[in-house]
Amino acid sequence: MREGNYFPAFPVVKTADSEWKEGMSLRDWFAGQALNGLASWGASDYQQLVRHAYDIADAMMKERDK
């Protein structure tokens, strides 16, 4: 497994103008998935929810690199 927070979750995407671009990082994808669950709590402090989502993503990245 590759280490690092910037390993792409979706390695490449093709844009409308036919250019290939690197996709989002695996860390960002993990955070987005965590945020989906955290948002169901109904909290209004979105910055706190985002911090928690990235804390979860960082823990997932650390576990993945073992």
CHARMM internal coordinates of N, CA and C (Angstrom, degrees):
IC EDIT
DIST 1 N 1 CA 1.4480
DIST 1 CA 1 C 1.5266
ANGL 1 N 1 CA 1 C 109.84
DIST 1 C 2 N 1.3098
ANGL 1 CA 1 C 2 N 116.93
DIHE 1 N 1 CA 1 C 2 N 145.49
DIST 2 N 2 CA 1.4519
ANGL 1 C 2 N 2 CA 121.90
DIHE 1 CA 1 C 2 N 2 CA 176.85
DIST 2 CA 2 C 1.5108
ANGL 2 N 2 CA 2 C 109.92
DIHE 1 C 2 N 2 CA 2 C -83.83
DIST 2 C 3 N 1.3245
ANGL 2 CA 2 C 3 N 115.30
DIHE 2 N 2 CA 2 C 3 N 140.58
DIST 3 N 3 CA 1.4491
ANGL 2 C 3 N 3 CA 120.17
DIHE 2 CA 2 C 3 N 3 CA 176.88
DIST 3 CA 3 C 1.5181
ANGL 3 N 3 CA 3 C 109.74
DIHE 2 C 3 N 3 CA 3 C -91.27
DIST 3 C 4 N 1.3018
ANGL 3 CA 3 C 4 N 116.33
DIHE 3 N 3 CA 3 C 4 N 160.60
DIST 4 N 4 CA 1.4496
ANGL 3 C 4 N 4 CA 121.39
DIHE 3 CA 3 C 4 N 4 CA 173.62
DIST 4 CA 4 C 1.5078
ANGL 4 N 4 CA 4 C 113.44
DIHE 3 C 4 N 4 CA 4 C 113.17
DIST 4 C 5 N 1.3130
ANGL 4 CA 4 C 5 N 114.57
DIHE 4 N 4 CA 4 C 5 N 152.04
DIST 5 N 5 CA 1.4544
ANGL 4 C 5 N 5 CA 121.11
DIHE 4 CA 4 C 5 N 5 CA -176.76
DIST 5 CA 5 C 1.5161
ANGL 5 N 5 CA 5 C 113.67
DIHE 4 C 5 N 5 CA 5 C -80.27
DIST 5 C 6 N 1.3146
ANGL 5 CA 5 C 6 N 118.08
DIHE 5 N 5 CA 5 C 6 N -7.83
DIST 6 N 6 CA 1.4519
ANGL 5 C 6 N 6 CA 119.37
DIHE 5 CA 5 C 6 N 6 CA -172.47
DIST 6 CA 6 C 1.5198
ANGL 6 N 6 CA 6 C 113.08
DIHE 5 C 6 N 6 CA 6 C -111.26
DIST 6 C 7 N 1.3166
ANGL 6 CA 6 C 7 N 117.06
DIHE 6 N 6 CA 6 C 7 N 14.98
DIST 7 N 7 CA 1.4535
ANGL 6 C 7 N 7 CA 121.18
DIHE 6 CA 6 C 7 N 7 CA 172.10
DIST 7 CA 7 C 1.5276
ANGL 7 N 7 CA 7 C 106.77
DIHE 6 C 7 N 7 CA 7 C -64.58
DIST 7 C 8 N 1.3223
ANGL 7 CA 7 C 8 N 118.17
DIHE 7 N 7 CA 7 C 8 N 125.52
DIST 8 N 8 CA 1.4666
ANGL 7 C 8 N 8 CA 118.63
DIHE 7 CA 7 C 8 N 8 CA -173.56
DIST 8 CA 8 C 1.5206
ANGL 8 N 8 CA 8 C 114.03
DIHE 7 C 8 N 8 CA 8 C -71.36
DIST 8 C 9 N 1.3256
ANGL 8 CA 8 C 9 N 115.38
DIHE 8 N 8 CA 8 C 9 N 137.90
DIST 9 N 9 CA 1.4626
ANGL 8 C 9 N 9 CA 120.88
DIHE 8 CA 8 C 9 N 9 CA 175.03
DIST 9 CA 9 C 1.5226
ANGL 9 N 9 CA 9 C 109.49
DIHE 8 C 9 N 9 CA 9 C -75.31
DIST 9 C 10 N 1.3047
ANGL 9 CA 9 C 10 N 115.95
DIHE 9 N 9 CA 9 C 10 N -38.19
DIST 10 N 10 CA 1.4468
ANGL 9 C 10 N 10 CA 123.29
DIHE 9 CA 9 C 10 N 10 CA 178.94
DIST 10 CA 10 C 1.5259
ANGL 10 N 10 CA 10 C 105.65
DIHE 9 C 10 N 10 CA 10 C -125.72
DIST 10 C 11 N 1.3051
ANGL 10 CA 10 C 11 N 118.02
DIHE 10 N 10 CA 10 C 11 N 95.02
DIST 11 N 11 CA 1.4643
ANGL 10 C 11 N 11 CA 122.09
DIHE 10 CA 10 C 11 N 11 CA -166.70
DIST 11 CA 11 C 1.5228
ANGL 11 N 11 CA 11 C 116.74
DIHE 10 C 11 N 11 CA 11 C -49.37
DIST 11 C 12 N 1.3007
ANGL 11 CA 11 C 12 N 119.06
DIHE 11 N 11 CA 11 C 12 N -42.57
DIST 12 N 12 CA 1.4634
ANGL 11 C 12 N 12 CA 119.36
DIHE 11 CA 11 C 12 N 12 CA 179.36
DIST 12 CA 12 C 1.5178
ANGL 12 N 12 CA 12 C 110.10
DIHE 11 C 12 N 12 CA 12 C -145.66
DIST 12 C 13 N 1.3070
ANGL 12 CA 12 C 13 N 114.69
DIHE 12 N 12 CA 12 C 13 N 150.34
DIST 13 N 13 CA 1.4618
ANGL 12 C 13 N 13 CA 120.56
DIHE 12 CA 12 C 13 N 13 CA 173.80
DIST 13 CA 13 C 1.5184
ANGL 13 N 13 CA 13 C 107.67
DIHE 12 C 13 N 13 CA 13 C -131.96
DIST 13 C 14 N 1.2890
ANGL 13 CA 13 C 14 N 116.24
DIHE 13 N 13 CA 13 C 14 N 148.45
DIST 14 N 14 CA 1.4604
ANGL 13 C 14 N 14 CA 121.17
DIHE 13 CA 13 C 14 N 14 CA 178.51
DIST 14 CA 14 C 1.5257
ANGL 14 N 14 CA 14 C 108.14
DIHE 13 C 14 N 14 CA 14 C -102.16
DIST 14 C 15 N 1.3129
ANGL 14 CA 14 C 15 N 116.54
DIHE 14 N 14 CA 14 C 15 N 124.57
DIST 15 N 15 CA 1.4536
ANGL 14 C 15 N 15 CA 121.18
DIHE 14 CA 14 C 15 N 15 CA -178.83
DIST 15 CA 15 C 1.5229
ANGL 15 N 15 CA 15 C 110.57
DIHE 14 C 15 N 15 CA 15 C -82.43
DIST 15 C 16 N 1.3250
ANGL 15 CA 15 C 16 N 115.43
DIHE 15 N 15 CA 15 C 16 N 171.90
DIST 16 N 16 CA 1.4637
ANGL 15 C 16 N 16 CA 120.71
DIHE 15 CA 15 C 16 N 16 CA -178.85
DIST 16 CA 16 C 1.5283
ANGL 16 N 16 CA 16 C 111.90
DIHE 15 C 16 N 16 CA 16 C -61.28
DIST 16 C 17 N 1.3319
ANGL 16 CA 16 C 17 N 117.14
DIHE 16 N 16 CA 16 C 17 N -28.83
DIST 17 N 17 CA 1.4670
ANGL 16 C 17 N 17 CA 119.86
DIHE 16 CA 16 C 17 N 17 CA 179.53
DIST 17 CA 17 C 1.5291
ANGL 17 N 17 CA 17 C 111.92
DIHE 16 C 17 N 17 CA 17 C -91.60
DIST 17 C 18 N 1.3273
ANGL 17 CA 17 C 18 N 116.45
DIHE 17 N 17 CA 17 C 18 N 21.79
DIST 18 N 18 CA 1.4685
ANGL 17 C 18 N 18 CA 124.59
DIHE 17 CA 17 C 18 N 18 CA 175.14
DIST 18 CA 18 C 1.5285
ANGL 18 N 18 CA 18 C 114.55
DIHE 17 C 18 N 18 CA 18 C 65.36
DIST 18 C 19 N 1.3353
ANGL 18 CA 18 C 19 N 117.02
DIHE 18 N 18 CA 18 C 19 N 23.06
DIST 19 N 19 CA 1.4581
ANGL 18 C 19 N 19 CA 120.17
DIHE 18 CA 18 C 19 N 19 CA 173.91
DIST 19 CA 19 C 1.5288
ANGL 19 N 19 CA 19 C 108.77
DIHE 18 C 19 N 19 CA 19 C -94.04
DIST 19 C 20 N 1.3194
ANGL 19 CA 19 C 20 N 115.61
DIHE 19 N 19 CA 19 C 20 N 148.05
DIST 20 N 20 CA 1.4586
ANGL 19 C 20 N 20 CA 121.11
DIHE 19 CA 19 C 20 N 20 CA 176.82
DIST 20 CA 20 C 1.5263
ANGL 20 N 20 CA 20 C 108.26
DIHE 19 C 20 N 20 CA 20 C -97.75
DIST 20 C 21 N 1.3131
ANGL 20 CA 20 C 21 N 116.90
DIHE 20 N 20 CA 20 C 21 N 130.89
DIST 21 N 21 CA 1.4631
ANGL 20 C 21 N 21 CA 122.72
DIHE 20 CA 20 C 21 N 21 CA -179.45
DIST 21 CA 21 C 1.5227
ANGL 21 N 21 CA 21 C 108.28
DIHE 20 C 21 N 21 CA 21 C -128.58
DIST 21 C 22 N 1.3439
ANGL 21 CA 21 C 22 N 115.04
DIHE 21 N 21 CA 21 C 22 N 151.08
DIST 22 N 22 CA 1.4615
ANGL 21 C 22 N 22 CA 119.55
DIHE 21 CA 21 C 22 N 22 CA 176.22
DIST 22 CA 22 C 1.5198
ANGL 22 N 22 CA 22 C 109.02
DIHE 21 C 22 N 22 CA 22 C -68.83
DIST 22 C 23 N 1.3111
ANGL 22 CA 22 C 23 N 116.77
DIHE 22 N 22 CA 22 C 23 N 141.60
DIST 23 N 23 CA 1.4590
ANGL 22 C 23 N 23 CA 121.62
DIHE 22 CA 22 C 23 N 23 CA -179.65
DIST 23 CA 23 C 1.5141
ANGL 23 N 23 CA 23 C 112.77
DIHE 22 C 23 N 23 CA 23 C -80.01
DIST 23 C 24 N 1.3295
ANGL 23 CA 23 C 24 N 116.40
DIHE 23 N 23 CA 23 C 24 N -175.56
DIST 24 N 24 CA 1.4670
ANGL 23 C 24 N 24 CA 120.52
DIHE 23 CA 23 C 24 N 24 CA -179.56
DIST 24 CA 24 C 1.5224
ANGL 24 N 24 CA 24 C 110.31
DIHE 23 C 24 N 24 CA 24 C -67.40
DIST 24 C 25 N 1.3383
ANGL 24 CA 24 C 25 N 115.55
DIHE 24 N 24 CA 24 C 25 N 157.85
DIST 25 N 25 CA 1.4583
ANGL 24 C 25 N 25 CA 119.80
DIHE 24 CA 24 C 25 N 25 CA -180.00
DIST 25 CA 25 C 1.5287
ANGL 25 N 25 CA 25 C 109.91
DIHE 24 C 25 N 25 CA 25 C -73.89
DIST 25 C 26 N 1.3031
ANGL 25 CA 25 C 26 N 115.42
DIHE 25 N 25 CA 25 C 26 N 157.06
DIST 26 N 26 CA 1.4602
ANGL 25 C 26 N 26 CA 120.62
DIHE 25 CA 25 C 26 N 26 CA 177.01
DIST 26 CA 26 C 1.5249
ANGL 26 N 26 CA 26 C 110.24
DIHE 25 C 26 N 26 CA 26 C -62.34
DIST 26 C 27 N 1.3385
ANGL 26 CA 26 C 27 N 116.12
DIHE 26 N 26 CA 26 C 27 N -37.49
DIST 27 N 27 CA 1.4717
ANGL 26 C 27 N 27 CA 120.60
DIHE 26 CA 26 C 27 N 27 CA 177.94
DIST 27 CA 27 C 1.5275
ANGL 27 N 27 CA 27 C 110.23
DIHE 26 C 27 N 27 CA 27 C -60.04
DIST 27 C 28 N 1.3346
ANGL 27 CA 27 C 28 N 117.35
DIHE 27 N 27 CA 27 C 28 N -45.68
DIST 28 N 28 CA 1.4621
ANGL 27 C 28 N 28 CA 120.41
DIHE 27 CA 27 C 28 N 28 CA 178.91
DIST 28 CA 28 C 1.5268
ANGL 28 N 28 CA 28 C 111.10
DIHE 27 C 28 N 28 CA 28 C -63.40
DIST 28 C 29 N 1.3273
ANGL 28 CA 28 C 29 N 116.57
DIHE 28 N 28 CA 28 C 29 N -38.48
DIST 29 N 29 CA 1.4620
ANGL 28 C 29 N 29 CA 119.19
DIHE 28 CA 28 C 29 N 29 CA 179.49
DIST 29 CA 29 C 1.5297
ANGL 29 N 29 CA 29 C 110.23
DIHE 28 C 29 N 29 CA 29 C -65.53
DIST 29 C 30 N 1.3566
ANGL 29 CA 29 C 30 N 116.97
DIHE 29 N 29 CA 29 C 30 N -44.69
DIST 30 N 30 CA 1.4713
ANGL 29 C 30 N 30 CA 120.36
DIHE 29 CA 29 C 30 N 30 CA 176.78
DIST 30 CA 30 C 1.5289
ANGL 30 N 30 CA 30 C 110.31
DIHE 29 C 30 N 30 CA 30 C -58.73
DIST 30 C 31 N 1.3420
ANGL 30 CA 30 C 31 N 116.99
DIHE 30 N 30 CA 30 C 31 N -44.01
DIST 31 N 31 CA 1.4675
ANGL 30 C 31 N 31 CA 120.52
DIHE 30 CA 30 C 31 N 31 CA -179.64
DIST 31 CA 31 C 1.5221
ANGL 31 N 31 CA 31 C 110.86
DIHE 30 C 31 N 31 CA 31 C -62.62
DIST 31 C 32 N 1.3059
ANGL 31 CA 31 C 32 N 117.17
DIHE 31 N 31 CA 31 C 32 N -40.86
DIST 32 N 32 CA 1.4573
ANGL 31 C 32 N 32 CA 120.35
DIHE 31 CA 31 C 32 N 32 CA 178.39
DIST 32 CA 32 C 1.5210
ANGL 32 N 32 CA 32 C 112.22
DIHE 31 C 32 N 32 CA 32 C -63.04
DIST 32 C 33 N 1.3137
ANGL 32 CA 32 C 33 N 115.81
DIHE 32 N 32 CA 32 C 33 N -40.09
DIST 33 N 33 CA 1.4613
ANGL 32 C 33 N 33 CA 119.54
DIHE 32 CA 32 C 33 N 33 CA 177.98
DIST 33 CA 33 C 1.5248
ANGL 33 N 33 CA 33 C 110.70
DIHE 32 C 33 N 33 CA 33 C -66.22
DIST 33 C 34 N 1.3370
ANGL 33 CA 33 C 34 N 116.52
DIHE 33 N 33 CA 33 C 34 N -41.74
DIST 34 N 34 CA 1.4657
ANGL 33 C 34 N 34 CA 120.44
DIHE 33 CA 33 C 34 N 34 CA 178.05
DIST 34 CA 34 C 1.5286
ANGL 34 N 34 CA 34 C 110.35
DIHE 33 C 34 N 34 CA 34 C -65.16
DIST 34 C 35 N 1.3236
ANGL 34 CA 34 C 35 N 116.73
DIHE 34 N 34 CA 34 C 35 N -41.15
DIST 35 N 35 CA 1.4565
ANGL 34 C 35 N 35 CA 121.04
DIHE 34 CA 34 C 35 N 35 CA -179.31
DIST 35 CA 35 C 1.5188
ANGL 35 N 35 CA 35 C 111.31
DIHE 34 C 35 N 35 CA 35 C -62.10
DIST 35 C 36 N 1.3059
ANGL 35 CA 35 C 36 N 116.74
DIHE 35 N 35 CA 35 C 36 N -34.78
DIST 36 N 36 CA 1.4602
ANGL 35 C 36 N 36 CA 121.06
DIHE 35 CA 35 C 36 N 36 CA 177.57
DIST 36 CA 36 C 1.5296
ANGL 36 N 36 CA 36 C 110.46
DIHE 35 C 36 N 36 CA 36 C -57.83
DIST 36 C 37 N 1.3148
ANGL 36 CA 36 C 37 N 116.19
DIHE 36 N 36 CA 36 C 37 N -44.59
DIST 37 N 37 CA 1.4632
ANGL 36 C 37 N 37 CA 119.50
DIHE 36 CA 36 C 37 N 37 CA 178.25
DIST 37 CA 37 C 1.5208
ANGL 37 N 37 CA 37 C 112.52
DIHE 36 C 37 N 37 CA 37 C -72.45
DIST 37 C 38 N 1.3280
ANGL 37 CA 37 C 38 N 116.62
DIHE 37 N 37 CA 37 C 38 N -42.03
DIST 38 N 38 CA 1.4581
ANGL 37 C 38 N 38 CA 120.55
DIHE 37 CA 37 C 38 N 38 CA -178.69
DIST 38 CA 38 C 1.5259
ANGL 38 N 38 CA 38 C 111.96
DIHE 37 C 38 N 38 CA 38 C -63.78
DIST 38 C 39 N 1.3085
ANGL 38 CA 38 C 39 N 117.43
DIHE 38 N 38 CA 38 C 39 N -35.16
DIST 39 N 39 CA 1.4681
ANGL 38 C 39 N 39 CA 121.45
DIHE 38 CA 38 C 39 N 39 CA -178.30
DIST 39 CA 39 C 1.5275
ANGL 39 N 39 CA 39 C 111.34
DIHE 38 C 39 N 39 CA 39 C -63.56
DIST 39 C 40 N 1.3038
ANGL 39 CA 39 C 40 N 117.27
DIHE 39 N 39 CA 39 C 40 N -24.10
DIST 40 N 40 CA 1.4641
ANGL 39 C 40 N 40 CA 120.44
DIHE 39 CA 39 C 40 N 40 CA 179.94
DIST 40 CA 40 C 1.5272
ANGL 40 N 40 CA 40 C 112.02
DIHE 39 C 40 N 40 CA 40 C -69.88
DIST 40 C 41 N 1.3305
ANGL 40 CA 40 C 41 N 117.05
DIHE 40 N 40 CA 40 C 41 N -10.57
DIST 41 N 41 CA 1.4688
ANGL 40 C 41 N 41 CA 120.38
DIHE 40 CA 40 C 41 N 41 CA 177.48
DIST 41 CA 41 C 1.5151
ANGL 41 N 41 CA 41 C 112.09
DIHE 40 C 41 N 41 CA 41 C -69.77
DIST 41 C 42 N 1.3274
ANGL 41 CA 41 C 42 N 116.45
DIHE 41 N 41 CA 41 C 42 N -19.93
DIST 42 N 42 CA 1.4553
ANGL 41 C 42 N 42 CA 120.14
DIHE 41 CA 41 C 42 N 42 CA 178.98
DIST 42 CA 42 C 1.5197
ANGL 42 N 42 CA 42 C 114.04
DIHE 41 C 42 N 42 CA 42 C 81.38
DIST 42 C 43 N 1.3223
ANGL 42 CA 42 C 43 N 118.44
DIHE 42 N 42 CA 42 C 43 N 14.16
DIST 43 N 43 CA 1.4672
ANGL 42 C 43 N 43 CA 121.53
DIHE 42 CA 42 C 43 N 43 CA 179.66
DIST 43 CA 43 C 1.5232
ANGL 43 N 43 CA 43 C 110.01
DIHE 42 C 43 N 43 CA 43 C -71.65
DIST 43 C 44 N 1.3209
ANGL 43 CA 43 C 44 N 115.50
DIHE 43 N 43 CA 43 C 44 N 152.36
DIST 44 N 44 CA 1.4635
ANGL 43 C 44 N 44 CA 119.40
DIHE 43 CA 43 C 44 N 44 CA 179.60
DIST 44 CA 44 C 1.5326
ANGL 44 N 44 CA 44 C 112.45
DIHE 43 C 44 N 44 CA 44 C -104.37
DIST 44 C 45 N 1.3207
ANGL 44 CA 44 C 45 N 118.12
DIHE 44 N 44 CA 44 C 45 N -6.66
DIST 45 N 45 CA 1.4659
ANGL 44 C 45 N 45 CA 121.02
DIHE 44 CA 44 C 45 N 45 CA 178.38
DIST 45 CA 45 C 1.5241
ANGL 45 N 45 CA 45 C 108.11
DIHE 44 C 45 N 45 CA 45 C -87.86
DIST 45 C 46 N 1.3323
ANGL 45 CA 45 C 46 N 115.45
DIHE 45 N 45 CA 45 C 46 N 85.78
DIST 46 N 46 CA 1.4626
ANGL 45 C 46 N 46 CA 120.87
DIHE 45 CA 45 C 46 N 46 CA -173.44
DIST 46 CA 46 C 1.5218
ANGL 46 N 46 CA 46 C 112.17
DIHE 45 C 46 N 46 CA 46 C -65.98
DIST 46 C 47 N 1.3248
ANGL 46 CA 46 C 47 N 117.83
DIHE 46 N 46 CA 46 C 47 N -34.67
DIST 47 N 47 CA 1.4644
ANGL 46 C 47 N 47 CA 120.10
DIHE 46 CA 46 C 47 N 47 CA 178.70
DIST 47 CA 47 C 1.5286
ANGL 47 N 47 CA 47 C 110.31
DIHE 46 C 47 N 47 CA 47 C -61.70
DIST 47 C 48 N 1.3195
ANGL 47 CA 47 C 48 N 116.81
DIHE 47 N 47 CA 47 C 48 N -39.83
DIST 48 N 48 CA 1.4588
ANGL 47 C 48 N 48 CA 120.70
DIHE 47 CA 47 C 48 N 48 CA 177.88
DIST 48 CA 48 C 1.5309
ANGL 48 N 48 CA 48 C 110.56
DIHE 47 C 48 N 48 CA 48 C -66.09
DIST 48 C 49 N 1.3254
ANGL 48 CA 48 C 49 N 117.14
DIHE 48 N 48 CA 48 C 49 N -41.04
DIST 49 N 49 CA 1.4571
ANGL 48 C 49 N 49 CA 120.14
DIHE 48 CA 48 C 49 N 49 CA 177.94
DIST 49 CA 49 C 1.5257
ANGL 49 N 49 CA 49 C 111.13
DIHE 48 C 49 N 49 CA 49 C -61.75
DIST 49 C 50 N 1.3279
ANGL 49 CA 49 C 50 N 116.73
DIHE 49 N 49 CA 49 C 50 N -41.64
DIST 50 N 50 CA 1.4640
ANGL 49 C 50 N 50 CA 120.83
DIHE 49 CA 49 C 50 N 50 CA 179.28
DIST 50 CA 50 C 1.5207
ANGL 50 N 50 CA 50 C 110.49
DIHE 49 C 50 N 50 CA 50 C -64.93
DIST 50 C 51 N 1.3315
ANGL 50 CA 50 C 51 N 117.43
DIHE 50 N 50 CA 50 C 51 N -42.72
DIST 51 N 51 CA 1.4837
ANGL 50 C 51 N 51 CA 120.05
DIHE 50 CA 50 C 51 N 51 CA 177.55
DIST 51 CA 51 C 1.5226
ANGL 51 N 51 CA 51 C 110.55
DIHE 50 C 51 N 51 CA 51 C -59.93
DIST 51 C 52 N 1.3245
ANGL 51 CA 51 C 52 N 116.14
DIHE 51 N 51 CA 51 C 52 N -43.62
DIST 52 N 52 CA 1.4725
ANGL 51 C 52 N 52 CA 119.57
DIHE 51 CA 51 C 52 N 52 CA 178.32
DIST 52 CA 52 C 1.5259
ANGL 52 N 52 CA 52 C 110.84
DIHE 51 C 52 N 52 CA 52 C -63.20
DIST 52 C 53 N 1.3228
ANGL 52 CA 52 C 53 N 116.51
DIHE 52 N 52 CA 52 C 53 N -40.75
DIST 53 N 53 CA 1.4666
ANGL 52 C 53 N 53 CA 120.08
DIHE 52 CA 52 C 53 N 53 CA -179.70
DIST 53 CA 53 C 1.5284
ANGL 53 N 53 CA 53 C 110.38
DIHE 52 C 53 N 53 CA 53 C -61.46
DIST 53 C 54 N 1.3288
ANGL 53 CA 53 C 54 N 117.42
DIHE 53 N 53 CA 53 C 54 N -42.81
DIST 54 N 54 CA 1.4684
ANGL 53 C 54 N 54 CA 119.87
DIHE 53 CA 53 C 54 N 54 CA 179.07
DIST 54 CA 54 C 1.5322
ANGL 54 N 54 CA 54 C 111.47
DIHE 53 C 54 N 54 CA 54 C -72.44
DIST 54 C 55 N 1.3261
ANGL 54 CA 54 C 55 N 118.32
DIHE 54 N 54 CA 54 C 55 N -30.53
DIST 55 N 55 CA 1.4697
ANGL 54 C 55 N 55 CA 120.08
DIHE 54 CA 54 C 55 N 55 CA 173.33
DIST 55 CA 55 C 1.5260
ANGL 55 N 55 CA 55 C 109.92
DIHE 54 C 55 N 55 CA 55 C -61.96
DIST 55 C 56 N 1.3204
ANGL 55 CA 55 C 56 N 116.01
DIHE 55 N 55 CA 55 C 56 N -43.44
DIST 56 N 56 CA 1.4624
ANGL 55 C 56 N 56 CA 120.78
DIHE 55 CA 55 C 56 N 56 CA 177.71
DIST 56 CA 56 C 1.5266
ANGL 56 N 56 CA 56 C 109.80
DIHE 55 C 56 N 56 CA 56 C -64.32
DIST 56 C 57 N 1.3186
ANGL 56 CA 56 C 57 N 117.11
DIHE 56 N 56 CA 56 C 57 N -44.99
DIST 57 N 57 CA 1.4687
ANGL 56 C 57 N 57 CA 121.10
DIHE 56 CA 56 C 57 N 57 CA 179.36
DIST 57 CA 57 C 1.5211
ANGL 57 N 57 CA 57 C 110.93
DIHE 56 C 57 N 57 CA 57 C -60.40
DIST 57 C 58 N 1.3403
ANGL 57 CA 57 C 58 N 116.90
DIHE 57 N 57 CA 57 C 58 N -42.51
DIST 58 N 58 CA 1.4704
ANGL 57 C 58 N 58 CA 120.16
DIHE 57 CA 57 C 58 N 58 CA 179.10
DIST 58 CA 58 C 1.5287
ANGL 58 N 58 CA 58 C 110.94
DIHE 57 C 58 N 58 CA 58 C -63.28
DIST 58 C 59 N 1.3291
ANGL 58 CA 58 C 59 N 116.75
DIHE 58 N 58 CA 58 C 59 N -39.68
DIST 59 N 59 CA 1.4690
ANGL 58 C 59 N 59 CA 120.23
DIHE 58 CA 58 C 59 N 59 CA 177.32
DIST 59 CA 59 C 1.5256
ANGL 59 N 59 CA 59 C 110.66
DIHE 58 C 59 N 59 CA 59 C -64.66
DIST 59 C 60 N 1.3176
ANGL 59 CA 59 C 60 N 116.39
DIHE 59 N 59 CA 59 C 60 N -38.53
DIST 60 N 60 CA 1.4646
ANGL 59 C 60 N 60 CA 120.01
DIHE 59 CA 59 C 60 N 60 CA 178.35
DIST 60 CA 60 C 1.5201
ANGL 60 N 60 CA 60 C 110.92
DIHE 59 C 60 N 60 CA 60 C -66.64
DIST 60 C 61 N 1.3369
ANGL 60 CA 60 C 61 N 116.96
DIHE 60 N 60 CA 60 C 61 N -41.19
DIST 61 N 61 CA 1.4638
ANGL 60 C 61 N 61 CA 120.56
DIHE 60 CA 60 C 61 N 61 CA 178.06
DIST 61 CA 61 C 1.5230
ANGL 61 N 61 CA 61 C 110.66
DIHE 60 C 61 N 61 CA 61 C -63.19
DIST 61 C 62 N 1.3405
ANGL 61 CA 61 C 62 N 116.20
DIHE 61 N 61 CA 61 C 62 N -41.48
DIST 62 N 62 CA 1.4706
ANGL 61 C 62 N 62 CA 120.21
DIHE 61 CA 61 C 62 N 62 CA -179.79
DIST 62 CA 62 C 1.5171
ANGL 62 N 62 CA 62 C 110.08
DIHE 61 C 62 N 62 CA 62 C -64.12
DIST 62 C 63 N 1.3105
ANGL 62 CA 62 C 63 N 117.07
DIHE 62 N 62 CA 62 C 63 N -44.27
DIST 63 N 63 CA 1.4796
ANGL 62 C 63 N 63 CA 120.74
DIHE 62 CA 62 C 63 N 63 CA 179.70
DIST 63 CA 63 C 1.5258
ANGL 63 N 63 CA 63 C 110.29
DIHE 62 C 63 N 63 CA 63 C -65.08
DIST 63 C 64 N 1.3013
ANGL 63 CA 63 C 64 N 116.92
DIHE 63 N 63 CA 63 C 64 N -38.73
DIST 64 N 64 CA 1.4509
ANGL 63 C 64 N 64 CA 121.75
DIHE 63 CA 63 C 64 N 64 CA -179.27
DIST 64 CA 64 C 1.5304
ANGL 64 N 64 CA 64 C 112.27
DIHE 63 C 64 N 64 CA 64 C -63.95
DIST 64 C 65 N 1.3261
ANGL 64 CA 64 C 65 N 116.27
DIHE 64 N 64 CA 64 C 65 N -33.85
DIST 65 N 65 CA 1.4638
ANGL 64 C 65 N 65 CA 121.13
DIHE 64 CA 64 C 65 N 65 CA -177.43
DIST 65 CA 65 C 1.5174
ANGL 65 N 65 CA 65 C 113.79
DIHE 64 C 65 N 65 CA 65 C -79.73
DIST 65 C 66 N 1.3239
ANGL 65 CA 65 C 66 N 117.38
DIHE 65 N 65 CA 65 C 66 N -2.88
DIST 66 N 66 CA 1.4818
ANGL 65 C 66 N 66 CA 119.63
DIHE 65 CA 65 C 66 N 66 CA 179.81
DIST 66 CA 66 C 1.4948
ANGL 66 N 66 CA 66 C 110.89
DIHE 65 C 66 N 66 CA 66 C -69.86
END
COOR INIT
IC SEED 1 N 1 CA 1 C
IC BUILD
